[in-house]
Amino acid sequence: MDFTSTLFLFLFLPVFLLIYLVSAQRFRLPIILVASVIFLFAAGGTMALLWLGSILISGYLAGLAIASAKEKGSTSLRWLWIAIGLNAAILSFFKFSTAFGSNGFLWLHLPPNWITPIVGLAVPIGLSYVTFQMISYLVDVRKGTAPVEKNFIAFSAYLLFFPKLTSGPITRYKPFATQMEKLNPSMDDIARGFRRLLAGFVKRALIANQLAPMANAVFNLPTANVEPKFAWLGLLAYTLQIYFDFSGYTDMAIGLAMMIGIRLPENFDFPYIAQSISEFWRRWHITLSTWFREYVFYPLERRRFRWASQQINILIVFLLTGLWHGFRPTFIVWGLLHGFAIAVESLGFGRWLKQTWRPIRHLYTLIVIIVGWIFFRSADLQFSYWFFRRLAGDISGLTPLPFSISTPMPFVEPSFVLALAAGIFFSLPISSIWNQARTSIEKRQEYFFFLFQIFEDAALVLLFVLGLALLLSNTFLPNLYAKF
């Protein structure tokens, strides 16, 4: 069940909010858990419930074991490593199965009659996010920075909380648990959350989904059999699509949580205005980069070998970042590309970069980001290689494709042009500039608050209706980052 589906928007969400908001506060946490289980079942089926349920129960018991061992003065590290190993093994199993399929298990010399049922297992929705949140919880419990949760309902509600289940943001346990103690959203919280929900829907429906046909037409081809101009269009479309799809979904998640009375962490801060790759990762998928910094990079730095410089640890972190997205060589190259750029920036290049002309810093950053997206979106390295050649103007080996395969190429729809222009425009901090200007005006003339708010709300509703009409008239496109 996707946040932009009509089933979610017009059945699940209204029924949940009605029951939740009219219920007494002591019933709200169980209602959240029941709604999250229903959402998980609707989105991932019985197998998702079984797998995530197993991870949930084992993590809950591991947390109790770690806390008990600490109280008794015995070693708790053993329980921590057992739990981390179990979670990592489950995540790695599904990443491996997705990347290599039956061929991968044949390489492992598994009996043929085992392979078919193993490969047939669907990846549990939200597995990557649940795994990382579980690991952060267990590490924090052992370090003493978060209390162990003995209430199974509260722990389950944290881990399976449906707004953040499929695509984050990755949320640490302690700040979430503090908010669970008082689930009492104000009318302002509900109104702001609803606006954030609509804004996220508009970003996905009117920008990301309108760019998707061109990006998919280019990158879904078995080979990079595409004219250079369409290669550039497809690359630009994907660069904007992935941002507006993922950030739009995150906006919807944050808005939903706000209506419930939970503040989730921000995950994006206009990443395409970054002036270095280091800054990009402070603006892109913020909770993932924070997780790797807190739970991988800092521990590596504290135990750094004499021969291992900080740059080696940076490369390790971004190798794991690539693998978190998938066990494909393209993801590994994407991760190492970003890791190499940050490693170089941590040396003298970073100091030189800060002193250069701002457009040069921005251009360098965009080049690295866009080159990375080519690897990230390509099916394999051979496709990436030929795609780079197409971008450089190489037309050797091009063959005409039937329109049924190349559509919407060779045409460029007006909706695509409008979405492309809107995507470029709203990649800039336009909303921040508008909010600053609005606040300044409202301080001088308070009645402008009502005029501005009515204008913004009317525009959001109109754009939502337009986005809904486009969504219903086109093929449904699932959230891009849910597959990771």
Solvent accessible surface area in square Angstrom, and as a share of the most:
residue,aa,sasa,rsa
1,M,35,0.16
2,D,16,0.08
3,F,0,0.00
4,T,2,0.01
5,S,22,0.14
6,T,55,0.32
7,L,94,0.47
8,F,0,0.00
9,L,17,0.08
10,F,112,0.46
11,L,99,0.49
12,F,23,0.10
13,L,10,0.05
14,P,60,0.38
15,V,73,0.42
16,F,10,0.04
17,L,29,0.14
18,L,121,0.60
19,I,85,0.43
20,Y,0,0.00
21,L,57,0.28
22,V,113,0.65
23,S,24,0.16
24,A,44,0.34
25,Q,77,0.34
26,R,183,0.67
27,F,98,0.41
28,R,23,0.09
29,L,29,0.15
30,P,49,0.31
31,I,33,0.17
32,I,4,0.02
33,L,29,0.14
34,V,88,0.50
35,A,7,0.05
36,S,0,0.00
37,V,53,0.31
38,I,92,0.47
39,F,0,0.00
40,L,1,0.01
41,F,106,0.44
42,A,51,0.39
43,A,28,0.22
44,G,29,0.28
45,G,25,0.24
46,T,78,0.45
47,M,77,0.34
48,A,2,0.02
49,L,51,0.25
50,L,103,0.51
51,W,63,0.22
52,L,0,0.00
53,G,20,0.19
54,S,62,0.40
55,I,2,0.01
56,L,11,0.05
57,I,90,0.46
58,S,34,0.22
59,G,1,0.01
60,Y,31,0.12
61,L,101,0.50
62,A,12,0.09
63,G,0,0.00
64,L,52,0.26
65,A,26,0.20
66,I,0,0.00
67,A,14,0.11
68,S,41,0.27
69,A,8,0.06
70,K,85,0.36
71,E,138,0.62
72,K,162,0.69
73,G,69,0.67
74,S,62,0.40
75,T,82,0.48
76,S,6,0.04
77,L,73,0.36
78,R,137,0.50
79,W,97,0.34
80,L,12,0.06
81,W,152,0.53
82,I,100,0.51
83,A,7,0.06
84,I,30,0.15
85,G,38,0.37
86,L,82,0.41
87,N,3,0.01
88,A,41,0.32
89,A,57,0.44
90,I,24,0.12
91,L,18,0.09
92,S,44,0.28
93,F,57,0.24
94,F,2,0.01
95,K,18,0.08
96,F,44,0.18
97,S,12,0.08
98,T,99,0.58
99,A,30,0.23
100,F,64,0.27
101,G,19,0.18
102,S,51,0.33
103,N,89,0.46
104,G,0,0.00
105,F,8,0.03
106,L,91,0.45
107,W,158,0.55
108,L,104,0.52
109,H,165,0.74
110,L,46,0.23
111,P,52,0.33
112,P,106,0.67
113,N,115,0.59
114,W,135,0.47
115,I,10,0.05
116,T,106,0.62
117,P,83,0.52
118,I,37,0.19
119,V,53,0.31
120,G,63,0.61
121,L,53,0.26
122,A,66,0.51
123,V,72,0.41
124,P,3,0.02
125,I,35,0.18
126,G,3,0.03
127,L,4,0.02
128,S,3,0.02
129,Y,1,0.00
130,V,0,0.00
131,T,0,0.00
132,F,16,0.07
133,Q,1,0.00
134,M,0,0.00
135,I,16,0.08
136,S,0,0.00
137,Y,0,0.00
138,L,0,0.00
139,V,26,0.15
140,D,3,0.02
141,V,6,0.03
142,R,87,0.32
143,K,106,0.45
144,G,51,0.50
145,T,65,0.38
146,A,6,0.05
147,P,79,0.50
148,V,31,0.18
149,E,28,0.13
150,K,137,0.58
151,N,76,0.39
152,F,80,0.33
153,I,72,0.37
154,A,8,0.06
155,F,0,0.00
156,S,1,0.01
157,A,1,0.00
158,Y,0,0.00
159,L,0,0.00
160,L,8,0.04
161,F,1,0.00
162,F,0,0.00
163,P,0,0.00
164,K,0,0.00
165,L,1,0.00
166,T,3,0.02
167,S,1,0.00
168,G,1,0.01
169,P,0,0.00
170,I,8,0.04
171,T,4,0.02
172,R,84,0.31
173,Y,2,0.01
174,K,108,0.46
175,P,71,0.45
176,F,2,0.01
177,A,16,0.13
178,T,83,0.48
179,Q,44,0.20
180,M,18,0.08
181,E,141,0.63
182,K,140,0.59
183,L,4,0.02
184,N,87,0.44
185,P,15,0.10
186,S,57,0.37
187,M,154,0.69
188,D,82,0.42
189,D,25,0.13
190,I,34,0.17
191,A,38,0.30
192,R,109,0.40
193,G,0,0.00
194,F,98,0.41
195,R,69,0.25
196,R,60,0.22
197,L,4,0.02
198,L,12,0.06
199,A,33,0.25
200,G,0,0.00
201,F,1,0.00
202,V,18,0.10
203,K,42,0.18
204,R,0,0.00
205,A,1,0.01
206,L,27,0.13
207,I,12,0.06
208,A,1,0.01
209,N,16,0.08
210,Q,21,0.09
211,L,0,0.00
212,A,1,0.00
213,P,64,0.40
214,M,3,0.01
215,A,0,0.00
216,N,38,0.20
217,A,10,0.08
218,V,0,0.00
219,F,4,0.02
220,N,98,0.50
221,L,9,0.04
222,P,121,0.76
223,T,85,0.49
224,A,3,0.02
225,N,21,0.11
226,V,5,0.03
227,E,79,0.35
228,P,26,0.17
229,K,124,0.52
230,F,9,0.04
231,A,0,0.00
232,W,133,0.47
233,L,43,0.21
234,G,0,0.00
235,L,3,0.02
236,L,63,0.31
237,A,0,0.00
238,Y,8,0.03
239,T,6,0.03
240,L,8,0.04
241,Q,9,0.04
242,I,1,0.00
243,Y,9,0.03
244,F,3,0.01
245,D,4,0.02
246,F,0,0.00
247,S,2,0.01
248,G,0,0.00
249,Y,4,0.02
250,T,3,0.02
251,D,16,0.08
252,M,0,0.00
253,A,0,0.00
254,I,4,0.02
255,G,0,0.00
256,L,2,0.01
257,A,0,0.00
258,M,14,0.06
259,M,2,0.01
260,I,1,0.01
261,G,19,0.18
262,I,0,0.00
263,R,114,0.42
264,L,11,0.06
265,P,51,0.32
266,E,86,0.39
267,N,0,0.00
268,F,28,0.12
269,D,66,0.34
270,F,37,0.15
271,P,1,0.00
272,Y,16,0.06
273,I,32,0.16
274,A,0,0.00
275,Q,29,0.13
276,S,19,0.12
277,I,0,0.00
278,S,32,0.20
279,E,31,0.14
280,F,1,0.00
281,W,13,0.04
282,R,150,0.55
283,R,48,0.18
284,W,0,0.00
285,H,0,0.00
286,I,42,0.21
287,T,10,0.06
288,L,1,0.00
289,S,20,0.13
290,T,38,0.22
291,W,17,0.06
292,F,6,0.03
293,R,92,0.34
294,E,48,0.22
295,Y,25,0.10
296,V,24,0.14
297,F,33,0.14
298,Y,86,0.33
299,P,35,0.22
300,L,54,0.27
301,E,39,0.17
302,R,158,0.58
303,R,171,0.62
304,R,108,0.39
305,F,130,0.54
306,R,250,0.91
307,W,192,0.67
308,A,6,0.05
309,S,50,0.32
310,Q,62,0.28
311,Q,33,0.15
312,I,67,0.34
313,N,5,0.03
314,I,13,0.07
315,L,53,0.26
316,I,64,0.32
317,V,10,0.06
318,F,20,0.08
319,L,61,0.31
320,L,68,0.34
321,T,4,0.02
322,G,0,0.00
323,L,45,0.23
324,W,7,0.03
325,H,6,0.03
326,G,8,0.08
327,F,48,0.20
328,R,73,0.27
329,P,69,0.43
330,T,0,0.00
331,F,10,0.04
332,I,50,0.25
333,V,47,0.27
334,W,1,0.00
335,G,0,0.00
336,L,66,0.33
337,L,46,0.23
338,H,3,0.01
339,G,0,0.00
340,F,127,0.53
341,A,10,0.08
342,I,23,0.12
343,A,6,0.05
344,V,45,0.26
345,E,15,0.07
346,S,47,0.30
347,L,93,0.46
348,G,35,0.34
349,F,63,0.26
350,G,9,0.09
351,R,160,0.58
352,W,138,0.48
353,L,5,0.03
354,K,158,0.67
355,Q,152,0.68
356,T,22,0.13
357,W,176,0.62
358,R,144,0.53
359,P,62,0.39
360,I,82,0.42
361,R,43,0.16
362,H,54,0.24
363,L,108,0.54
364,Y,44,0.17
365,T,0,0.00
366,L,47,0.23
367,I,92,0.46
368,V,19,0.11
369,I,2,0.01
370,I,45,0.23
371,V,41,0.24
372,G,0,0.00
373,W,3,0.01
374,I,2,0.01
375,F,34,0.14
376,F,5,0.02
377,R,45,0.16
378,S,0,0.00
379,A,65,0.51
380,D,66,0.34
381,L,79,0.39
382,Q,127,0.56
383,F,6,0.03
384,S,1,0.00
385,Y,123,0.47
386,W,76,0.27
387,F,0,0.00
388,F,65,0.27
389,R,81,0.30
390,R,10,0.04
391,L,23,0.11
392,A,92,0.71
393,G,41,0.40
394,D,33,0.17
395,I,112,0.57
396,S,57,0.37
397,G,66,0.63
398,L,53,0.26
399,T,83,0.48
400,P,135,0.85
401,L,60,0.30
402,P,75,0.47
403,F,109,0.45
404,S,94,0.61
405,I,93,0.47
406,S,11,0.07
407,T,64,0.37
408,P,23,0.15
409,M,11,0.05
410,P,84,0.53
411,F,124,0.52
412,V,64,0.37
413,E,89,0.40
414,P,98,0.62
415,S,51,0.33
416,F,9,0.04
417,V,77,0.44
418,L,130,0.65
419,A,3,0.03
420,L,24,0.12
421,A,58,0.45
422,A,28,0.22
423,G,0,0.00
424,I,88,0.45
425,F,101,0.42
426,F,101,0.42
427,S,8,0.05
428,L,79,0.39
429,P,36,0.23
430,I,45,0.23
431,S,58,0.37
432,S,42,0.27
433,I,104,0.53
434,W,88,0.31
435,N,80,0.41
436,Q,129,0.58
437,A,45,0.35
438,R,23,0.09
439,T,66,0.39
440,S,50,0.32
441,I,53,0.27
442,E,30,0.14
443,K,161,0.68
444,R,166,0.61
445,Q,83,0.37
446,E,139,0.62
447,Y,126,0.48
448,F,59,0.25
449,F,90,0.38
450,F,132,0.55
451,L,98,0.49
452,F,30,0.12
453,Q,27,0.12
454,I,115,0.58
455,F,132,0.55
456,E,42,0.19
457,D,44,0.23
458,A,50,0.38
459,A,35,0.27
460,L,31,0.16
461,V,74,0.43
462,L,128,0.64
463,L,73,0.36
464,F,29,0.12
465,V,86,0.49
466,L,92,0.46
467,G,0,0.00
468,L,28,0.14
469,A,55,0.43
470,L,51,0.25
471,L,20,0.10
472,L,118,0.59
473,S,84,0.54
474,N,82,0.42
475,T,113,0.66
476,F,91,0.38
477,L,45,0.23
478,P,85,0.54
479,N,6,0.03
480,L,34,0.17
481,Y,0,0.00
482,A,28,0.21
483,K,139,0.59
484,F,18,0.07
